[in-house]
Amino acid sequence: MGYLPTRRGNNLRVHIAKRGITPTKPIKPVLLVVNPVAGRGRAIEVALELLRELSARGIKAEMVETTKESHNSALDTKILDSETVIAMGGDGTLNRVARPILLTPQHDNKPLPAVAFVALGTGNVAARAFHLPQRLSDVASLVDAKTTRRIDAGIVFQNGIAVAVFLLWLGAGLDAALIHAVAGFRSQYQGSWLMPHYFLEAPRTLMTYKFPEISVQSKQINGDFASVMIANVGLLGVGSITRFANPYDGQFNLIATPHRSRPAWCLSGILAGIHGYDFCYGVRRSHETNITLQSQESVPIQIDGEPFGPPPFDIKIMPSALPLLMPAGQCLHQMQK
């Protein structure tokens, strides 16, 4: 196990076993799910390099590409039939891999595929939020060690049917309006090249967005708000919505912002950008496990940085849902927090 220190090695192995972090070698070929346009169009090249790293460790692997279709049953089947899946792309690609794993009923106590992530997108929030290694040699070693920690996930229901999952956040309102506005540029710009368009579109979105009311129903917060964030992690592409979200505690951080003037929204955006949104005046905050969002008007929604359809939604936490590959030391550090 490349991530176990030489000192106290035996003790740490015993500690890991007691904690349920079980390193095992993958038997089936590792599946690389690659967004071919990610990484400024270099995703396939990076994936081939990772295949070489895996091969050098005696690990068989195969590569498939994502498609523009939101539903691809052939890809879902490949993901579910794998023991280890590596998502290569942006946060949306990681979400694409997680979706069939978390939404497909499991039978016969079949273990869920373990998931690794190589960040080649714009914000790459998941890699930072979960402290995932990004050097390809480290990712290959991580697959070889196969130490996982399960993270919480949000399941989105519409009319009683599970329609989506999120690992990072679900946003309703202003932040989602910005993501919808920038989505039109994605065919021309990829990866970090897309980031300047967020800064260019932000003032325009702020001045034109109509702020329809969003009805929130939860155990601790009920009422109408202008913008809502349901956070599994606190980090954003730039800054953070909260410093206190914990993707291992079995609950969401609900952040509901009431109506305010456009200059006040501008100040709120600045606070979020410098990790100070927790000090934003008038914002309601709570920890929740079940949340309902409704609106009489069309409200933009984003899930893990990707545009999504309008509410009504019922959102429920799925604790310890997705086995995410991470170094053994990082697993233990998160457990001790």
Residue pairs with C-beta under 8 A, 6 or more apart in sequence:
1 13
1 23
1 145
1 147
1 328
2 141
2 144
2 145
3 141
3 142
3 145
3 147
3 327
3 328
3 329
4 12
4 13
4 328
5 12
5 329
12 328
12 332
15 332
16 22
16 23
16 147
16 328
16 331
16 332
19 331
19 332
19 335
21 147
21 148
21 149
21 328
21 331
21 332
22 147
23 145
23 146
23 147
23 328
24 146
25 144
25 146
26 59
26 83
26 84
26 143
26 146
27 83
28 81
28 82
28 83
28 84
29 60
29 61
29 62
29 82
30 54
30 59
30 60
30 61
30 62
30 82
30 83
30 84
30 85
30 86
30 143
31 61
31 62
31 63
31 64
31 78
31 79
31 82
31 84
31 85
31 86
31 113
32 47
32 50
32 51
32 61
32 62
32 63
32 64
32 85
32 86
32 88
33 64
33 65
33 66
33 75
33 79
33 85
33 86
33 87
33 88
33 89
33 93
33 96
33 97
34 43
34 44
34 47
34 63
34 64
34 65
34 66
34 88
34 89
34 93
35 43
35 65
35 66
35 88
35 89
35 90
35 92
35 93
35 120
35 121
36 43
36 44
36 65
36 66
37 43
37 190
38 88
38 89
38 90
38 93
38 120
38 121
38 190
38 191
39 46
39 89
39 120
39 121
39 190
39 191
40 190
40 191
40 192
40 193
41 190
42 120
43 88
43 89
43 120
44 63
44 65
46 88
46 118
46 120
46 136
47 63
47 88
48 63
49 136
50 61
50 86
50 88
50 118
50 136
50 139
50 140
51 61
51 63
53 136
53 137
53 139
53 140
54 60
54 61
54 140
54 143
55 61
56 140
57 140
57 141
57 143
57 144
59 140
59 143
59 144
61 86
64 75
64 78
66 72
66 75
66 89
66 93
66 96
67 75
75 100
76 99
76 100
76 104
79 85
79 97
79 100
79 101
79 113
80 100
80 101
80 104
80 113
82 113
83 111
83 113
83 114
84 113
84 114
84 115
84 116
84 143
84 146
84 325
85 97
85 101
85 113
85 114
85 115
85 116
86 115
86 116
86 117
86 118
86 139
86 143
87 93
87 94
87 96
87 97
87 115
87 116
87 117
87 118
88 117
88 118
88 120
89 96
89 120
89 121
90 119
90 120
90 121
90 122
90 123
90 124
90 191
90 305
91 119
91 121
91 123
91 124
91 125
91 126
91 167
91 168
91 304
91 305
91 306
92 121
92 304
92 305
92 306
93 120
93 121
94 115
94 117
94 126
94 167
94 304
95 165
95 166
95 167
95 303
95 304
95 306
97 115
98 115
98 153
98 165
98 167
98 322
99 164
99 165
101 112
101 113
101 115
101 322
102 153
102 155
102 165
102 318
102 321
102 322
103 155
103 162
103 165
106 112
112 322
112 323
113 323
114 146
114 148
114 323
114 324
114 325
115 322
115 323
115 324
115 325
116 132
116 139
116 142
116 143
116 324
116 325
117 126
117 127
117 130
117 132
117 324
118 134
118 136
118 139
119 126
119 127
119 132
119 134
120 191
121 191
121 305
122 190
122 191
122 192
122 194
122 195
122 198
122 237
122 305
123 195
123 236
123 237
123 238
123 305
125 168
125 233
125 235
125 236
125 237
125 305
126 132
126 167
126 168
126 233
126 304
127 134
128 235
129 168
129 233
129 234
129 235
129 247
130 151
130 233
130 247
130 324
130 326
131 326
131 330
132 324
132 325
132 326
133 139
133 142
133 326
133 327
142 325
142 326
142 327
143 325
145 327
145 328
146 325
147 325
147 326
147 327
147 328
147 331
148 323
148 324
148 325
148 326
148 331
149 248
149 323
149 324
149 326
149 330
149 331
149 334
149 335
150 248
150 320
150 321
150 322
150 323
150 324
151 167
151 232
151 247
151 248
151 320
151 321
151 322
151 324
152 232
152 247
152 248
152 249
152 250
152 251
152 317
152 318
152 319
152 320
152 321
153 165
153 166
153 167
153 232
153 317
153 318
153 321
153 322
154 165
154 166
154 167
154 170
154 230
154 232
154 252
154 315
154 316
154 317
154 318
155 162
155 164
155 165
155 315
155 316
155 317
155 318
156 162
156 163
156 164
156 165
156 166
156 170
156 303
156 313
156 314
156 315
157 163
157 313
157 314
157 315
157 316
158 312
158 313
158 314
164 303
164 308
165 303
165 318
166 230
166 232
166 303
166 304
167 232
167 233
167 247
167 304
167 322
168 231
168 232
168 233
168 235
168 304
168 305
169 229
169 230
169 231
169 232
169 233
169 241
169 303
169 304
170 229
170 230
170 301
170 302
170 303
170 308
170 313
170 315
171 179
171 227
171 228
171 229
171 230
171 301
171 302
172 214
172 227
172 228
172 229
172 293
172 299
172 300
172 301
172 311
173 211
173 214
173 225
173 226
173 227
173 228
173 257
173 299
173 300
174 205
174 206
174 209
174 211
174 226
174 227
174 265
175 227
175 229
175 302
176 299
176 300
176 301
176 302
176 307
176 308
177 205
177 209
177 300
178 198
178 201
178 202
178 205
179 300
179 302
179 305
179 306
179 307
180 300
180 302
180 307
181 201
181 204
181 205
182 194
182 197
182 198
182 201
183 307
185 194
185 197
186 194
189 197
195 237
198 237
198 238
202 269
206 262
206 265
206 266
206 269
207 262
211 226
211 227
211 259
212 295
212 296
212 297
212 298
212 299
213 224
213 225
213 226
213 295
213 296
213 297
214 224
214 225
214 226
214 227
214 228
214 293
214 294
214 295
214 299
214 311
215 223
215 224
215 292
215 293
215 294
215 295
216 222
216 223
216 224
216 225
216 228
216 254
216 256
216 291
216 292
216 293
217 291
217 292
217 294
218 254
218 286
218 288
218 290
218 291
218 292
219 286
219 288
219 289
219 290
220 254
220 286
220 287
220 288
221 254
221 256
221 284
221 286
221 288
223 256
223 284
225 256
225 257
225 258
225 259
225 284
226 257
226 258
226 259
226 260
227 256
227 257
228 254
228 255
228 256
228 257
228 293
229 241
229 253
229 254
229 255
230 252
230 253
230 254
230 255
230 288
230 291
230 315
231 241
231 242
231 245
231 252
231 253
231 254
231 255
232 245
232 247
232 252
232 253
233 245
233 247
234 240
234 241
234 242
234 243
234 244
234 245
234 253
236 272
237 305
238 273
239 272
239 273
239 274
239 275
239 277
240 272
240 275
240 277
241 253
241 255
241 272
241 277
242 253
242 255
242 277
242 278
242 285
243 275
243 278
244 253
244 278
245 252
245 253
246 337
248 320
248 334
248 335
248 337
249 287
250 289
250 317
250 319
250 320
251 287
251 288
251 289
251 317
252 287
252 288
252 289
252 291
252 315
252 317
253 285
253 286
253 287
254 284
254 285
254 286
254 287
254 288
254 291
255 277
255 283
255 284
255 285
256 283
256 284
256 285
257 268
257 280
257 282
257 283
257 284
258 282
258 283
258 284
260 268
260 282
268 277
268 280
271 277
271 279
271 280
272 280
277 283
278 285
288 317
289 316
289 317
290 314
290 315
290 316
290 317
291 314
291 315
291 316
292 312
292 313
292 314
292 315
293 299
293 311
293 312
293 313
293 315
294 311
294 312
295 310
295 311
295 312
298 310
299 310
299 311
300 307
300 310
301 307
301 308
301 309
301 310
301 311
301 313
302 308
326 334
